[in-house]
Amino acid sequence: MNTMIYLDNAATTYPKPDSVYQVMDDANRNLAVNSGRGSYKVAREATELISDVRSKLLELVHGVNGEKAVITTSATNSLQIILHGIRFEKGDVVYVSPYEHNAVARNLEVLRKYKGIEIEEIPLVEESLDIDLDKFKYMMTRKPAKCVCCTHVSNVTGYILPVKEIFEMSHGCGAVNILDASQSFGLLEIDAKSSNADFIVFAGHKTLYGPFGASGFIDVNGIELESVLAGGTGSNSTNLDMPQESPNRYEAGSTNIIALAGLNEALRVLDQAGNYSHEKELTNYLVDKLRDIDGVTLYLPDDVEKHIGVVSFNVEGYTSEEVGMILDEDYDIAVRTGYHCAPYIHKYIKDKDTLGTVRIGLGLFNTKYEIDVLVEAVREI
């Protein structure tokens, strides 16, 4: 029996609901065919399943105005399609929050090198680690944005960013707004239109509790992107150009119908409000417990209402990797250590000497008992 306490849910949620595993096994045995490539019954069933996934995804973001749900293999793949599909020119300015993941940061670095874009960080109030909206508004008047990339929830500090306000400012100058909702989709309320985002990226294997290989983005306003991926779509096959319409324009190749069957089931059983309530309660409980331990440094937003799911800390006298190794080897507790693929934020939380942070990622299946075990282990360290 596996006794591991799994606290790396910010990387991927684990385990999944039992029914997700059951549906994926059934799909692997009975539905593992190409959708849209055949007129036979099972192929039609696969196509219907994909349509059902799209409907559920749009329902989550209250999509009623022509938004499209695009299916990809990962959030990183989604961001590649979007960022490399924008018609950037030399000197175009892209703003990023200091909390961005390398799925954004590294793609932008490629564009900086090869297309000559300029990358600007949205400023922080360093004392609180909050976004400084006043300074950002001033920066936008000095250097208007072509594009703004903003994560919804930091995968390092758990900070919930004021994305609606950020995007409202940037929409005023015609910027393309990209919301990375990898840590929030299915957990926090997102309204496609009122979010002021043009693209909303999700990772099926995180807060949606689906499997790897089924992710994507919501195309909110139909901004046409250049084709980044090309290949078969199962329709209009004699035309060498990719389809013009979304979502087909962005979906080349065979669909991972097994993963999508799992995502479809995860969406069916998802309890967004219940998951939020559980994760918020555990987050507050963990923070209160860790604050009582001498020698523990926490990296948190000042406002508890702007925080969910992720708690980063360090222990005096140890690197993050050393703490993670002790928790793993001596207590069978799985945490993440290091810089968490988020290159910008660490200069603000000043964790170079500890080689990053120890990150706790909470999820639906974690309990207060598991937190108590973790806290006692940290206390012993």
Secondary structure, 3 states (H helix, E strand, C coil): CCCCEECECCCCCCCCCHHHHHHHHHHHHHCCCCCCCCCCHHHHHHHHHHHHHHHHHHHHCCCCCCCEEEEECCHHHHHHHHHHHCCCCCCCEEEECCCCCHHHHHHHHHHHHHHCCEEEECCEECCCCEECHHHHHHHHHHCCCCEEEEECECCCCCEECCHHHHHHHHHCCCCEEEEECCCCECCECCCCCCCCCCEEEECCCCCCCCCCCCEEEEECCCCCCCCCCCCCCCCCCCCCCCCCCCCHHHCCCCCCHHHHHHHHHHHHHCCHHHHHHHHHHHHHHHHHHHHCCCCEEEECCCCHHHECCEEEEEECCCCHHHHHHHHHHHHCEECEEECCCCCCCHHHHCCCCCCCEEEEECCCCCCHHHHHHHHHHHHHC
